[in-house]
Amino acid sequence: MATLSTRRRALPVLAGVVALGLLGTACGGGSSDGGSGGKTTITFANWADTEPATQAGLRKLIGAFEQAHPDIKVKSQPISFTDIEQRLLLQVRSGNAPDVAELAGNDTFATAETQALQPLDQLAGSAYEQSIIPAELQLGKVDGKLVAVPWTVGPVGLWYNKKVLKDAGVDPAVPPTTWDELLADAKAVHEKNPKTIALGLDSTDRTFGLDTNWPIIKSFGGQPFQGSQATASSPGFTAYLDFVRKIARSGYTPVNQKAGFFRQPAASDQVAFTVDGPYLKSVVQSTAKLTDQQFYDTWGVAPLPAASGQQHYSVATDHQLVLFKSSKHQQAAWEFMKFLSTSPEGIQYTITSEGSLPPVAQPGGDVAAALDNPVAKAFREQIIPLVTRPEWGATYAKAYSPVMAAVQSAMTGSQSTDAIASGLQSDLKPALQ
């Protein structure tokens, strides 16, 4: 995700990408803005224009759209990732919302709960919807209505360093499928070299921290809350707390570190496993100066493990695009959204600048060639189908902190995990009201 990673180094330009049949050549609606020489002007609130890794690519992408749609002008409204949700909510209340915005995770659904987002089903149409990976399209639906479309796709998986594992006597050809297997592998790594991070896991007290842990919690058969109901006092959630206590007390992972903390040591072969999205590749390659083949020889990615007898899950760290009901240029805005998510230029930006996967279901031509590698295949074929959506929305914004405080207490404290789960159950009840 843009604010959480350095992007992968540039890939060859995806010239001659297979025609997707999804691009409108001209705006079919909207009104003229005399101040722009008769062009329709749409505003695009985003954080990609605030960050060095993506700014140039985004501006080039906007230029390509304006060239393809000479009657539409896009005015970028740069807002930092940490501020964008609150800024948008203030703009909605003041009647000054942008036409289109970039959002991610909980922010998308907290904004949707204001009823300010325009349902996109009619604008998108069946051809567009059928062109998108079904699981990714489903992530943007609220009460059966499509309110957000995927721009960049970034599910989390279990990255593993083949060299580190082999050096510890662990078979790198067989990544762990259960958490018990991972703990055994982590023990072997730790015994071989205690300074190596056996497992990189974000345990920070923020929404992304809970996002990262959500599929792990579910893989133990637990869930801290569901809707407005606290569900922390369950065997599955306690089993998850036992797991994070084990990895912290055993020295397998440092506590209270962001996902990005583990990427630089990963580039120096100082991490055995880490839970992260596709953008880990760009950091490791750019830092260690690896070719694609050298990277694939060293690193692999697999679905997150699960407790014995439980299901496997992942979570999306996608960037999504939304359209506001107040927009006076909805058709023009939709043409822009469609261009960002499915055009050859948009796909090139997603792969090269964002270090993520494009949302198209059946890529062809140079796009298919760019995705013909073991990492992209693992994400698209094995991990994306496991994506689950956390309980995103206004209650999630209130509940994430008690949950992550309980996680950190399990990792660093001495209170029993049963008592921690029970205390969280009590703490969540008022937070969810």
C-alpha positions as CSV (number, residue, x, y, z in Angstrom):
1,M,0.0,0.0,0.0
2,A,1.3,3.4,-0.9
3,T,1.8,4.8,2.5
4,L,3.2,1.6,3.9
5,S,6.0,0.7,1.5
6,T,8.6,1.7,-1.0
7,R,7.4,0.6,-4.4
8,R,9.0,-2.0,-6.6
9,R,11.6,-0.8,-9.0
10,A,10.3,-0.1,-12.5
11,L,9.3,-3.0,-14.7
12,P,9.6,-2.7,-18.5
13,V,6.9,-0.5,-19.9
14,L,3.8,-2.5,-20.6
15,A,3.5,-1.4,-24.2
16,G,0.9,-3.0,-26.4
17,V,-1.1,-4.3,-23.4
18,V,-4.1,-6.4,-24.6
19,A,-7.1,-4.3,-25.2
20,L,-9.5,-4.6,-22.3
21,G,-12.5,-3.2,-24.0
22,L,-13.2,-1.1,-20.9
23,L,-12.0,2.4,-21.8
24,G,-14.5,5.1,-22.8
25,T,-13.0,7.4,-25.3
26,A,-14.9,10.4,-24.2
27,C,-17.0,11.7,-21.4
28,G,-20.7,10.9,-21.7
29,G,-21.9,13.3,-19.0
30,G,-20.9,16.0,-16.6
31,S,-21.1,19.8,-17.3
32,S,-18.6,22.2,-18.7
33,D,-16.3,24.3,-16.6
34,G,-15.7,27.6,-18.4
35,G,-12.6,28.2,-16.3
36,S,-10.9,25.2,-18.0
37,G,-11.5,26.2,-21.6
38,G,-14.9,24.4,-21.8
39,K,-13.6,21.2,-20.3
40,T,-15.3,19.2,-17.5
41,T,-13.1,19.4,-14.4
42,I,-13.2,16.6,-11.8
43,T,-11.3,16.6,-8.5
44,F,-9.4,13.6,-7.2
45,A,-8.5,13.4,-3.5
46,N,-5.6,11.0,-3.0
47,W,-2.4,10.3,-1.1
48,A,-0.4,9.0,-4.1
49,D,0.3,12.6,-5.1
50,T,1.9,13.2,-1.7
51,E,4.5,10.5,-1.7
52,P,7.8,10.5,-3.7
53,A,7.4,6.8,-4.7
54,T,4.1,7.3,-6.5
55,Q,3.8,11.0,-7.2
56,A,5.6,11.1,-10.6
57,G,3.7,7.9,-11.8
58,L,0.4,9.3,-10.7
59,R,0.9,12.6,-12.5
60,K,2.0,10.8,-15.7
61,L,-1.2,8.6,-15.4
62,I,-3.4,11.6,-15.0
63,G,-1.8,13.1,-18.1
64,A,-2.4,10.0,-20.0
65,F,-6.1,10.1,-19.1
66,E,-6.4,13.7,-20.1
67,Q,-4.8,13.0,-23.4
68,A,-7.3,10.1,-24.0
69,H,-10.2,12.3,-22.8
70,P,-9.4,15.8,-24.0
71,D,-12.7,17.2,-22.8
72,I,-12.0,16.2,-19.1
73,K,-9.5,17.8,-16.8
74,V,-8.4,16.1,-13.5
75,K,-7.5,18.3,-10.6
76,S,-5.4,16.3,-8.1
77,Q,-6.1,17.1,-4.4
78,P,-3.1,15.6,-2.5
79,I,-4.0,14.6,1.1
80,S,-1.7,12.4,3.3
81,F,-2.8,8.8,4.0
82,T,-3.2,9.5,7.7
83,D,-5.4,12.5,7.1
84,I,-7.6,11.6,4.2
85,E,-10.6,10.0,5.9
86,Q,-11.0,12.9,8.3
87,R,-10.5,15.5,5.6
88,L,-13.1,13.8,3.4
89,L,-15.6,13.7,6.2
90,L,-15.1,17.4,6.8
91,Q,-15.5,18.1,3.1
92,V,-18.7,16.0,3.0
93,R,-20.2,18.0,6.0
94,S,-19.3,21.3,4.4
95,G,-20.7,20.3,1.0
96,N,-17.3,20.5,-0.7
97,A,-16.5,16.8,-1.3
98,P,-14.3,15.9,-4.3
99,D,-15.6,13.9,-7.2
100,V,-13.4,10.9,-6.7
101,A,-11.2,9.8,-3.8
102,E,-8.6,7.1,-3.1
103,L,-9.4,5.2,0.1
104,A,-8.3,2.0,1.8
105,G,-9.4,-0.5,4.4
106,N,-11.6,0.8,7.2
107,D,-11.6,4.3,5.7
108,T,-13.7,3.2,2.8
109,F,-16.4,1.7,4.9
110,A,-16.4,4.4,7.5
111,T,-17.0,6.9,4.7
112,A,-19.7,4.7,3.2
113,E,-21.6,4.8,6.4
114,T,-22.1,8.5,6.0
115,Q,-24.2,7.7,2.9
116,A,-22.1,10.1,0.9
117,L,-20.9,7.6,-1.6
118,Q,-22.5,7.0,-5.0
119,P,-23.5,3.4,-5.8
120,L,-21.5,2.4,-8.9
121,D,-23.5,-0.6,-10.2
122,Q,-25.3,1.3,-13.0
123,L,-22.2,3.4,-14.0
124,A,-19.9,0.3,-14.0
125,G,-22.2,-2.0,-15.9
126,S,-21.9,-5.8,-16.3
127,A,-18.9,-5.6,-18.7
128,Y,-16.7,-3.8,-16.2
129,E,-17.8,-5.9,-13.2
130,Q,-17.1,-9.1,-15.1
131,S,-13.6,-7.8,-16.0
132,I,-12.6,-7.5,-12.3
133,I,-11.4,-10.4,-10.0
134,P,-14.7,-11.4,-8.3
135,A,-13.3,-11.4,-4.7
136,E,-11.9,-7.9,-5.3
137,L,-15.2,-6.6,-6.6
138,Q,-17.0,-8.1,-3.6
139,L,-14.8,-6.1,-1.2
140,G,-16.3,-2.9,-2.5
141,K,-19.9,-3.8,-1.8
142,V,-22.0,-2.6,1.1
143,D,-25.6,-4.0,1.5
144,G,-25.3,-5.5,-2.0
145,K,-24.4,-2.2,-3.7
146,L,-21.0,-1.5,-5.3
147,V,-19.6,1.7,-3.6
148,A,-15.9,1.2,-4.2
149,V,-13.9,-0.3,-7.0
150,P,-10.3,-1.8,-6.7
151,W,-7.4,0.3,-8.0
152,T,-4.4,-1.6,-6.6
153,V,-4.6,-5.1,-5.1
154,G,-2.5,-6.1,-2.1
155,P,-3.5,-9.1,-0.1
156,V,-1.2,-10.3,2.7
157,G,0.6,-13.6,2.6
158,L,3.4,-15.4,4.4
159,W,6.7,-14.4,2.8
160,Y,9.6,-16.8,3.5
161,N,13.3,-16.5,2.9
162,K,14.6,-19.8,1.4
163,K,18.3,-19.1,2.3
164,V,17.5,-18.4,5.9
165,L,15.3,-21.5,6.2
166,K,17.8,-23.8,4.5
167,D,20.6,-22.6,6.7
168,A,18.5,-23.5,9.7
169,G,17.8,-27.0,8.4
170,V,14.3,-26.2,7.4
171,D,13.0,-27.4,3.9
172,P,12.2,-24.1,2.0
173,A,10.3,-26.1,-0.6
174,V,7.6,-26.8,2.0
175,P,6.3,-23.6,3.6
176,P,4.3,-24.2,6.8
177,T,0.6,-24.6,6.5
178,T,-0.3,-24.6,10.2
179,W,0.8,-22.3,12.9
180,D,2.4,-25.2,14.9
181,E,4.5,-25.9,11.8
182,L,5.6,-22.3,11.6
183,L,6.5,-22.3,15.3
184,A,8.7,-25.3,14.8
185,D,10.4,-23.6,11.9
186,A,10.8,-20.4,13.8
187,K,12.4,-22.3,16.7
188,A,14.9,-23.8,14.3
189,V,15.7,-20.4,12.9
190,H,16.1,-18.8,16.3
191,E,18.3,-21.6,17.6
192,K,20.6,-21.2,14.5
193,N,20.8,-17.4,14.8
194,P,18.9,-15.6,17.6
195,K,19.5,-12.3,15.9
196,T,17.4,-13.3,12.9
197,I,13.7,-12.2,13.0
198,A,11.9,-15.5,12.8
199,L,8.5,-13.9,12.1
200,G,7.7,-10.3,11.2
201,L,4.2,-9.4,12.4
202,D,2.7,-6.0,12.7
203,S,1.4,-5.7,16.3
204,T,0.9,-1.9,16.4
205,D,-2.1,-0.2,18.0
206,R,-3.7,1.1,14.8
207,T,-6.3,0.0,12.3
208,F,-3.7,-1.6,10.0
209,G,-2.3,-3.5,13.0
210,L,-5.7,-5.1,13.5
211,D,-6.1,-5.6,9.7
212,T,-2.9,-7.6,9.6
213,N,-3.9,-9.8,12.6
214,W,-7.6,-10.2,11.6
215,P,-7.0,-13.2,9.3
216,I,-4.7,-14.8,11.8
217,I,-7.3,-14.4,14.5
218,K,-9.9,-16.0,12.2
219,S,-7.5,-18.8,11.3
220,F,-7.6,-19.8,15.0
221,G,-11.4,-19.9,14.9
222,G,-11.8,-16.6,16.7
223,Q,-13.0,-13.1,16.1
224,P,-12.9,-10.2,18.6
225,F,-16.2,-8.7,17.6
226,Q,-18.9,-9.1,15.0
227,G,-21.1,-6.1,14.2
228,S,-22.0,-4.6,17.5
229,Q,-21.4,-7.9,19.4
230,A,-18.2,-8.5,21.4
231,T,-16.9,-12.1,20.7
232,A,-13.5,-12.0,22.3
233,S,-14.2,-14.4,25.1
234,S,-14.0,-17.5,22.9
235,P,-11.5,-20.4,22.7
236,G,-10.4,-19.3,19.2
237,F,-9.4,-15.8,20.3
238,T,-7.6,-17.1,23.4
239,A,-5.7,-19.6,21.2
240,Y,-4.6,-16.7,19.0
241,L,-3.5,-14.7,22.2
242,D,-1.5,-17.8,23.2
243,F,0.2,-17.8,19.8
244,V,1.3,-14.2,19.9
245,R,2.5,-14.6,23.4
246,K,4.6,-17.6,22.3
247,I,6.3,-15.7,19.4
248,A,7.0,-12.7,21.6
249,R,8.3,-14.5,24.6
250,S,10.4,-16.9,22.5
251,G,12.1,-13.9,20.8
252,Y,10.7,-14.8,17.4
253,T,9.3,-11.3,16.8
254,P,9.9,-7.8,18.2
255,V,6.7,-6.3,19.7
256,N,4.9,-3.2,18.6
257,Q,6.5,-2.8,15.2
258,K,4.9,-1.8,11.9
259,A,4.9,-4.2,8.9
260,G,7.4,-1.8,7.2
261,F,9.9,-2.3,10.0
262,F,10.6,-5.8,8.8
263,R,11.3,-5.0,5.1
264,Q,14.8,-3.5,5.4
265,P,16.1,-6.4,7.5
266,A,14.4,-8.8,5.1
267,A,16.6,-7.3,2.3
268,S,19.6,-8.3,4.3
269,D,18.4,-11.9,4.9
270,Q,17.7,-11.2,8.5
271,V,14.1,-12.3,8.4
272,A,12.8,-15.9,8.0
273,F,9.1,-15.3,7.7
274,T,7.0,-12.1,7.5
275,V,3.3,-11.3,7.0
276,D,3.1,-8.7,4.3
277,G,1.6,-7.7,0.9
278,P,3.1,-7.9,-2.6
279,Y,5.1,-4.7,-2.1
280,L,7.7,-6.4,0.0
281,K,9.3,-7.4,-3.3
282,S,10.1,-3.8,-4.3
283,V,11.8,-3.0,-1.0
284,V,13.9,-6.1,-1.0
285,Q,14.9,-5.8,-4.6
286,S,15.7,-2.1,-4.6
287,T,17.7,-2.4,-1.3
288,A,19.6,-5.6,-2.1
289,K,20.0,-4.8,-5.8
290,L,18.5,-8.2,-6.9
291,T,17.3,-9.2,-10.3
292,D,13.9,-10.8,-10.5
293,Q,15.4,-14.2,-10.8
294,Q,17.7,-13.6,-7.8
295,F,14.6,-12.5,-5.8
296,Y,12.6,-15.5,-6.7
297,D,15.5,-17.8,-5.8
298,T,15.6,-16.2,-2.4
299,W,12.0,-15.4,-1.5
300,G,8.7,-17.2,-1.8
301,V,5.2,-16.4,-0.6
302,A,2.4,-18.7,0.5
303,P,-1.0,-18.4,2.2
304,L,-1.0,-17.6,5.9
305,P,-1.1,-20.8,8.0
306,A,-4.1,-21.8,10.0
307,A,-4.6,-23.7,13.3
308,S,-5.2,-27.4,12.8
309,G,-8.6,-28.0,11.4
310,Q,-9.3,-24.3,10.8
311,Q,-9.6,-22.3,7.6
312,H,-6.9,-20.1,6.0
313,Y,-7.6,-16.4,5.5
314,S,-6.0,-13.3,4.1
315,V,-6.9,-9.6,4.3
316,A,-6.8,-6.9,1.6
317,T,-4.6,-3.8,1.9
318,D,-6.1,-2.6,-1.5
319,H,-6.4,1.0,-2.6
320,Q,-10.0,1.6,-3.7
321,L,-11.7,4.4,-5.6
322,V,-15.0,6.0,-4.6
323,L,-17.3,8.5,-6.2
324,F,-19.3,11.0,-4.1
325,K,-23.0,11.5,-4.6
326,S,-22.5,15.3,-4.7
327,S,-20.3,15.1,-7.8
328,K,-21.9,17.1,-10.7
329,H,-19.7,15.2,-13.2
330,Q,-20.4,11.6,-12.4
331,Q,-20.0,10.1,-15.8
332,A,-16.7,11.9,-16.3
333,A,-15.6,10.8,-12.8
334,W,-16.5,7.2,-13.6
335,E,-14.5,7.3,-16.8
336,F,-11.5,8.4,-14.7
337,M,-12.0,5.6,-12.2
338,K,-12.3,3.0,-14.9
339,F,-9.1,4.3,-16.5
340,L,-7.2,4.1,-13.3
341,S,-8.3,0.5,-12.5
342,T,-8.3,-1.2,-16.0
343,S,-6.5,0.8,-18.6
344,P,-3.0,-0.3,-19.8
345,E,-1.6,2.9,-18.3
346,G,-3.4,2.3,-15.0
347,I,-2.2,-1.3,-14.8
348,Q,1.4,-0.2,-15.6
349,Y,1.2,2.3,-12.7
350,T,-0.2,-0.3,-10.3
351,I,2.6,-2.8,-11.1
352,T,5.5,-0.4,-11.4
353,S,4.7,2.5,-9.0
354,E,2.6,0.8,-6.4
355,G,4.3,-2.6,-6.4
356,S,0.8,-4.2,-6.3
357,L,-1.4,-6.4,-8.5
358,P,-3.9,-5.1,-11.0
359,P,-7.6,-6.0,-10.3
360,V,-8.3,-7.4,-13.8
361,A,-9.6,-10.9,-13.8
362,Q,-8.1,-12.1,-17.1
363,P,-5.0,-10.1,-18.0
364,G,-3.5,-10.7,-21.4
365,G,-0.6,-9.6,-23.5
366,D,2.2,-7.8,-21.7
367,V,0.1,-7.7,-18.5
368,A,0.0,-11.5,-18.4
369,A,3.7,-11.6,-19.1
370,A,4.4,-9.2,-16.2
371,L,2.4,-11.4,-13.9
372,D,3.9,-14.7,-15.1
373,N,6.1,-15.2,-12.1
374,P,5.9,-17.3,-8.9
375,V,5.1,-14.4,-6.6
376,A,2.2,-12.9,-8.7
377,K,0.8,-16.4,-9.3
378,A,0.8,-17.3,-5.6
379,F,-1.0,-14.1,-4.7
380,R,-3.5,-14.3,-7.6
381,E,-4.2,-18.0,-7.4
382,Q,-3.7,-19.0,-3.8
383,I,-4.0,-15.9,-1.6
384,I,-6.6,-13.6,-3.1
385,P,-9.3,-16.3,-2.9
386,L,-8.7,-16.4,0.9
387,V,-9.3,-12.7,1.5
388,T,-11.8,-11.9,4.2
389,R,-13.1,-8.4,5.0
390,P,-12.8,-7.4,8.6
391,E,-15.7,-5.7,10.4
392,W,-14.8,-2.4,8.8
393,G,-16.9,0.7,9.6
394,A,-17.5,3.2,12.4
395,T,-17.4,0.5,15.1
396,Y,-14.0,-0.8,13.8
397,A,-12.5,2.6,14.3
398,K,-13.6,2.5,18.0
399,A,-12.8,-1.2,18.6
400,Y,-9.4,-1.6,17.1
401,S,-7.4,0.0,19.9
402,P,-8.8,-2.2,22.8
403,V,-8.1,-5.2,20.6
404,M,-4.6,-4.3,19.8
405,A,-4.0,-3.3,23.4
406,A,-5.0,-6.8,24.5
407,V,-2.7,-8.3,21.8
408,Q,0.2,-6.3,23.2
409,S,-0.7,-7.2,26.7
410,A,-0.6,-10.9,25.7
411,M,2.8,-10.4,24.1
412,T,4.4,-8.5,26.9
413,G,2.4,-9.0,30.1
414,S,2.0,-11.8,32.6
415,Q,-1.8,-11.9,32.9
416,S,-3.4,-15.1,31.7
417,T,-4.7,-15.0,28.1
418,D,-8.1,-16.1,29.4
419,A,-8.2,-13.1,31.7
420,I,-7.0,-10.8,28.8
421,A,-9.7,-12.1,26.6
422,S,-12.3,-11.7,29.3
423,G,-11.1,-8.1,30.0
424,L,-11.3,-7.3,26.2
425,Q,-14.8,-8.7,26.1
426,S,-15.8,-6.2,28.8
427,D,-13.9,-3.3,27.1
428,L,-15.4,-3.9,23.7
429,K,-19.0,-3.7,24.8
430,P,-19.1,0.1,25.4
431,A,-16.9,0.6,22.4
432,L,-19.3,-1.2,20.1
433,Q,-22.4,0.7,21.1
